[in-house]
Amino acid sequence: MVVGALRIVFFLADCHSLKGKRKVVRSMVDKVKAKFNVSIAEVDSNDKWQKIELGVAVIGNDRRYVDSCLNHVRDYLESLYLADIVHTETEVINL
């Protein structure tokens, strides 16, 4: 079994409230869930209105598939242009 995790940190330059941030987060999460078979959630910085931290998890039996899936999710989130990516961190573990 192969477990992959991706942590992405975004910066929202034009957001000035938590309500605006929630709208962007909900849009990102819903679009990724509709397009990919992954788990995704906001994992940190819940009270900071210009910072979004999303966690994505994938489980499979092939390391290349898991790594490829995480890369596609990252590229897709970047292509949405809803926020600027500040940092990404990927880890793939064989169990």
N, CA, C and O atoms as a DFTB+ gen file, in Angstrom:
380 C
 N C O
     1  1       0.849      -1.169       0.000
     2  2       0.000       0.000       0.000
     3  2       0.900       1.239       0.000
     4  3       1.904       1.292       0.709
     5  1       0.526       2.214      -0.795
     6  2       1.272       3.467      -0.907
     7  2       0.349       4.610      -0.499
     8  3      -0.769       4.734      -1.001
     9  1       0.835       5.441       0.417
    10  2       0.075       6.589       0.908
    11  2       0.800       7.855       0.486
    12  3       2.002       7.993       0.711
    13  1       0.071       8.776      -0.125
    14  2       0.649      10.044      -0.546
    15  2      -0.061      11.203       0.115
    16  3      -1.287      11.210       0.233
    17  1       0.716      12.185       0.547
    18  2       0.153      13.382       1.178
    19  2       0.764      14.618       0.537
    20  3       1.960      14.661       0.247
    21  1      -0.065      15.604       0.327
    22  2       0.358      16.872      -0.263
    23  2      -0.174      18.002       0.610
    24  3      -1.360      18.037       0.938
    25  1       0.700      18.915       0.979
    26  2       0.308      20.107       1.738
    27  2       0.623      21.318       0.876
    28  3       1.761      21.497       0.442
    29  1      -0.375      22.144       0.627
    30  2      -0.219      23.326      -0.216
    31  2      -0.615      24.559       0.586
    32  3      -1.671      24.590       1.217
    33  1       0.247      25.577       0.552
    34  2      -0.029      26.845       1.230
    35  2      -0.262      27.902       0.157
    36  3       0.552      28.081      -0.749
    37  1      -1.390      28.597       0.278
    38  2      -1.770      29.653      -0.665
    39  2      -1.803      30.996       0.046
    40  3      -1.981      31.065       1.262
    41  1      -1.629      32.073      -0.734
    42  2      -1.778      33.439      -0.232
    43  2      -2.868      34.130      -1.034
    44  3      -2.848      34.128      -2.265
    45  1      -3.822      34.724      -0.320
    46  2      -4.924      35.464      -0.938
    47  2      -4.654      36.955      -0.796
    48  3      -4.843      37.513       0.284
    49  1      -4.221      37.602      -1.853
    50  2      -3.873      39.022      -1.784
    51  2      -5.101      39.924      -1.702
    52  3      -5.062      40.955      -1.031
    53  1      -6.167      39.559      -2.361
    54  2      -7.343      40.433      -2.455
    55  2      -8.431      40.104      -1.441
    56  3      -9.523      40.669      -1.508
    57  1      -8.161      39.225      -0.527
    58  2      -9.176      38.812       0.441
    59  2      -9.036      39.641       1.720
    60  3      -7.932      39.820       2.233
    61  1     -10.169      40.146       2.231
    62  2     -10.135      40.981       3.417
    63  2     -11.075      40.501       4.511
    64  3     -11.373      41.254       5.438
    65  1     -11.553      39.253       4.421
    66  2     -12.423      38.711       5.465
    67  2     -12.389      37.195       5.438
    68  3     -12.017      36.583       4.437
    69  1     -12.783      36.601       6.555
    70  2     -12.869      35.140       6.611
    71  2     -13.973      34.613       5.698
    72  3     -13.872      33.510       5.162
    73  1     -15.016      35.405       5.529
    74  2     -16.115      35.006       4.639
    75  2     -15.617      34.868       3.199
    76  3     -15.974      33.913       2.509
    77  1     -14.801      35.808       2.746
    78  2     -14.225      35.723       1.406
    79  2     -13.280      34.545       1.269
    80  3     -13.250      33.880       0.234
    81  1     -12.503      34.287       2.319
    82  2     -11.587      33.142       2.300
    83  2     -12.369      31.833       2.205
    84  3     -12.016      30.955       1.417
    85  1     -13.417      31.701       2.996
    86  2     -14.226      30.467       2.984
    87  2     -14.803      30.192       1.594
    88  3     -14.889      29.040       1.169
    89  1     -15.191      31.240       0.900
    90  2     -15.730      31.081      -0.455
    91  2     -14.669      30.490      -1.389
    92  3     -14.965      29.600      -2.186
    93  1     -13.441      30.984      -1.287
    94  2     -12.354      30.481      -2.130
    95  2     -12.008      29.043      -1.755
    96  3     -11.824      28.198      -2.631
    97  1     -11.920      28.765      -0.450
    98  2     -11.589      27.409       0.012
    99  2     -12.657      26.419      -0.452
   100  3     -12.330      25.346      -0.959
   101  1     -13.911      26.769      -0.283
   102  2     -15.009      25.880      -0.685
   103  2     -14.944      25.599      -2.186
   104  3     -15.153      24.465      -2.617
   105  1     -14.656      26.622      -2.971
   106  2     -14.545      26.457      -4.419
   107  2     -13.411      25.500      -4.771
   108  3     -13.591      24.601      -5.593
   109  1     -12.248      25.683      -4.157
   110  2     -11.099      24.805      -4.421
   111  2     -11.406      23.358      -4.052
   112  3     -11.176      22.442      -4.841
   113  1     -11.925      23.166      -2.850
   114  2     -12.202      21.815      -2.357
   115  2     -13.252      21.124      -3.234
   116  3     -13.078      19.963      -3.605
   117  1     -14.320      21.816      -3.560
   118  2     -15.380      21.215      -4.383
   119  2     -14.881      20.850      -5.777
   120  3     -15.224      19.787      -6.294
   121  1     -14.082      21.709      -6.386
   122  2     -13.576      21.436      -7.733
   123  2     -12.615      20.259      -7.740
   124  3     -12.652      19.440      -8.659
   125  1     -11.755      20.160      -6.733
   126  2     -10.818      19.024      -6.670
   127  2     -11.574      17.728      -6.418
   128  3     -11.268      16.711      -7.041
   129  1     -12.553      17.740      -5.521
   130  2     -13.337      16.534      -5.241
   131  2     -14.108      16.070      -6.474
   132  3     -14.272      14.869      -6.685
   133  1     -14.577      16.999      -7.280
   134  2     -15.339      16.645      -8.475
   135  2     -14.445      16.057      -9.565
   136  3     -14.901      15.237     -10.362
   137  1     -13.193      16.462      -9.607
   138  2     -12.307      16.061     -10.699
   139  2     -11.415      14.870     -10.350
   140  3     -11.094      14.062     -11.222
   141  1     -11.010      14.753      -9.078
   142  2     -10.067      13.714      -8.673
   143  2     -10.655      12.844      -7.565
   144  3     -11.543      13.274      -6.828
   145  1     -10.153      11.628      -7.458
   146  2     -10.575      10.715      -6.405
   147  2      -9.586      10.809      -5.247
   148  3      -8.807       9.887      -5.003
   149  1      -9.628      11.943      -4.534
   150  2      -8.708      12.206      -3.427
   151  2      -9.484      12.767      -2.242
   152  3     -10.633      13.189      -2.373
   153  1      -8.833      12.763      -1.086
   154  2      -9.373      13.442       0.091
   155  2      -8.679      14.786       0.197
   156  3      -7.460      14.872       0.046
   157  1      -9.445      15.835       0.456
   158  2      -8.879      17.183       0.545
   159  2      -9.614      17.947       1.633
   160  3     -10.832      17.834       1.777
   161  1      -8.849      18.735       2.404
   162  2      -9.445      19.540       3.466
   163  2      -8.517      20.691       3.818
   164  3      -7.317      20.646       3.549
   165  1      -9.095      21.725       4.426
   166  2      -8.283      22.810       4.972
   167  2      -7.710      22.302       6.290
   168  3      -8.461      21.889       7.173
   169  1      -6.381      22.329       6.431
   170  2      -5.745      21.683       7.575
   171  2      -5.149      22.638       8.602
   172  3      -4.846      22.218       9.719
   173  1      -4.973      23.908       8.256
   174  2      -4.379      24.849       9.205
   175  2      -4.704      26.281       8.780
   176  3      -5.282      26.504       7.717
   177  1      -4.335      27.230       9.605
   178  2      -4.564      28.657       9.358
   179  2      -6.040      28.972       9.141
   180  3      -6.397      29.750       8.256
   181  1      -6.885      28.361       9.954
   182  2      -8.328      28.562       9.799
   183  2      -8.776      29.984      10.136
   184  3      -9.793      30.447       9.619
   185  1      -8.039      30.674      10.987
   186  2      -8.452      32.010      11.392
   187  2      -7.671      33.129      10.705
   188  3      -7.853      34.299      11.041
   189  1      -6.821      32.797       9.769
   190  2      -6.055      33.801       9.021
   191  2      -6.700      33.982       7.655
   192  3      -6.772      33.035       6.872
   193  1      -7.166      35.188       7.365
   194  2      -7.973      35.403       6.179
   195  2      -7.188      35.558       4.896
   196  3      -7.804      35.616       3.832
   197  1      -5.857      35.629       4.927
   198  2      -5.088      35.708       3.687
   199  2      -4.241      34.463       3.446
   200  3      -3.448      34.436       2.505
   201  1      -4.390      33.450       4.262
   202  2      -3.581      32.240       4.133
   203  2      -4.478      31.012       4.135
   204  3      -5.336      30.851       5.003
   205  1      -4.263      30.144       3.142
   206  2      -5.004      28.888       3.039
   207  2      -3.987      27.753       3.053
   208  3      -3.000      27.787       2.317
   209  1      -4.230      26.748       3.892
   210  2      -3.405      25.548       3.897
   211  2      -4.316      24.354       3.657
   212  3      -5.182      24.038       4.474
   213  1      -4.105      23.693       2.517
   214  2      -4.903      22.526       2.156
   215  2      -4.060      21.272       2.258
   216  3      -2.868      21.284       1.949
   217  1      -4.688      20.187       2.695
   218  2      -4.057      18.882       2.726
   219  2      -4.786      17.956       1.780
   220  3      -6.016      17.918       1.750
   221  1      -4.010      17.201       1.001
   222  2      -4.577      16.249       0.037
   223  2      -3.973      14.883       0.324
   224  3      -2.765      14.777       0.540
   225  1      -4.796      13.832       0.330
   226  2      -4.312      12.478       0.588
   227  2      -4.805      11.524      -0.491
   228  3      -5.941      11.614      -0.956
   229  1      -3.917      10.602      -0.879
   230  2      -4.229       9.586      -1.886
   231  2      -3.662       8.256      -1.410
   232  3      -2.558       8.206      -0.868
   233  1      -4.410       7.186      -1.610
   234  2      -3.932       5.840      -1.301
   235  2      -4.045       5.002      -2.554
   236  3      -5.053       5.056      -3.258
   237  1      -3.003       4.219      -2.834
   238  2      -3.010       3.349      -4.003
   239  2      -2.036       2.205      -3.823
   240  3      -1.465       2.015      -2.749
   241  1      -1.856       1.449      -4.888
   242  2      -0.914       0.331      -4.815
   243  2       0.310       0.558      -5.695
   244  3       1.182      -0.308      -5.760
   245  1       0.396       1.700      -6.374
   246  2       1.514       2.011      -7.250
   247  2       2.058       3.394      -6.900
   248  3       1.324       4.382      -6.929
   249  1       3.331       3.459      -6.575
   250  2       3.959       4.721      -6.174
   251  2       3.885       5.773      -7.278
   252  3       3.648       6.949      -7.002
   253  1       4.085       5.353      -8.522
   254  2       4.041       6.306      -9.637
   255  2       2.652       6.909      -9.782
   256  3       2.521       8.102     -10.052
   257  1       1.601       6.088      -9.602
   258  2       0.237       6.591      -9.694
   259  2      -0.043       7.627      -8.608
   260  3      -0.594       8.691      -8.889
   261  1       0.335       7.318      -7.373
   262  2       0.082       8.225      -6.246
   263  2       0.820       9.541      -6.447
   264  3       0.241      10.612      -6.265
   265  1       2.094       9.468      -6.820
   266  2       2.881      10.683      -7.060
   267  2       2.298      11.493      -8.218
   268  3       2.215      12.719      -8.137
   269  1       1.903      10.825      -9.277
   270  2       1.312      11.491     -10.432
   271  2      -0.010      12.166     -10.064
   272  3      -0.278      13.287     -10.495
   273  1      -0.820      11.495      -9.281
   274  2      -2.113      12.046      -8.863
   275  2      -1.913      13.318      -8.041
   276  3      -2.611      14.309      -8.258
   277  1      -0.974      13.300      -7.107
   278  2      -0.704      14.483      -6.298
   279  2      -0.185      15.633      -7.151
   280  3      -0.548      16.787      -6.925
   281  1       0.660      15.326      -8.128
   282  2       1.167      16.369      -9.025
   283  2       0.050      16.975      -9.867
   284  3       0.026      18.183     -10.102
   285  1      -0.878      16.127     -10.322
   286  2      -2.004      16.632     -11.113
   287  2      -2.911      17.541     -10.269
   288  3      -3.396      18.563     -10.755
   289  1      -3.132      17.163      -9.011
   290  2      -3.953      17.995      -8.124
   291  2      -3.283      19.344      -7.902
   292  3      -3.940      20.383      -7.971
   293  1      -1.983      19.335      -7.637
   294  2      -1.249      20.597      -7.439
   295  2      -1.321      21.478      -8.683
   296  3      -1.588      22.676      -8.589
   297  1      -1.083      20.878      -9.846
   298  2      -1.148      21.645     -11.094
   299  2      -2.547      22.191     -11.355
   300  3      -2.699      23.312     -11.840
   301  1      -3.566      21.400     -11.035
   302  2      -4.945      21.840     -11.238
   303  2      -5.280      23.024     -10.319
   304  3      -5.874      24.008     -10.761
   305  1      -4.897      22.924      -9.046
   306  2      -5.159      24.023      -8.123
   307  2      -4.431      25.293      -8.557
   308  3      -4.961      26.395      -8.417
   309  1      -3.235      25.141      -9.077
   310  2      -2.494      26.296      -9.574
   311  2      -3.179      26.905     -10.801
   312  3      -3.186      28.124     -10.970
   313  1      -3.753      26.056     -11.651
   314  2      -4.398      26.539     -12.874
   315  2      -5.727      27.248     -12.614
   316  3      -6.235      27.943     -13.493
   317  1      -6.291      27.080     -11.422
   318  2      -7.547      27.762     -11.086
   319  2      -7.348      29.265     -10.883
   320  3      -8.297      30.033     -11.039
   321  1      -6.149      29.693     -10.542
   322  2      -5.809      31.104     -10.310
   323  2      -6.702      31.755      -9.272
   324  3      -7.028      32.936      -9.392
   325  1      -7.104      31.002      -8.251
   326  2      -7.902      31.574      -7.169
   327  2      -7.016      32.177      -6.079
   328  3      -7.437      33.085      -5.363
   329  1      -5.779      31.664      -5.956
   330  2      -4.818      32.162      -4.972
   331  2      -3.416      31.808      -5.444
   332  3      -3.236      30.933      -6.292
   333  1      -2.429      32.493      -4.889
   334  2      -1.035      32.247      -5.248
   335  2      -0.451      31.154      -4.361
   336  3      -0.613      31.192      -3.141
   337  1       0.231      30.176      -4.969
   338  2       0.882      29.116      -4.208
   339  2       2.176      29.666      -3.608
   340  3       3.022      30.217      -4.313
   341  1       2.308      29.503      -2.295
   342  2       3.490      29.961      -1.583
   343  2       4.451      28.794      -1.338
   344  3       5.665      28.939      -1.478
   345  1       3.894      27.638      -0.971
   346  2       4.731      26.495      -0.606
   347  2       3.967      25.189      -0.854
   348  3       2.758      25.117      -0.630
   349  1       4.674      24.177      -1.311
   350  2       4.096      22.842      -1.430
   351  2       5.049      21.839      -0.796
   352  3       6.267      22.020      -0.801
   353  1       4.472      20.794      -0.258
   354  2       5.252      19.741       0.375
   355  2       4.576      18.408       0.079
   356  3       3.390      18.235       0.360
   357  1       5.321      17.473      -0.483
   358  2       4.765      16.173      -0.859
   359  2       5.522      15.068      -0.156
   360  3       6.745      15.120      -0.031
   361  1       4.783      14.062       0.305
   362  2       5.410      12.887       0.912
   363  2       4.652      11.652       0.454
   364  3       3.425      11.598       0.526
   365  1       5.399      10.662      -0.018
   366  2       4.834       9.388      -0.440
   367  2       5.491       8.294       0.379
   368  3       6.717       8.189       0.417
   369  1       4.665       7.469       1.042
   370  2       5.166       6.448       1.959
   371  2       4.693       5.082       1.500
   372  3       3.516       4.904       1.185
   373  1       5.598       4.116       1.460
   374  2       5.250       2.722       1.195
   375  2       5.010       2.015       2.525
   376  3       5.880       2.022       3.396
   377  1       3.854       1.416       2.685
   378  2       3.546       0.673       3.922
   379  2       3.480      -0.813       3.632
   380  3       3.233      -1.608       4.539
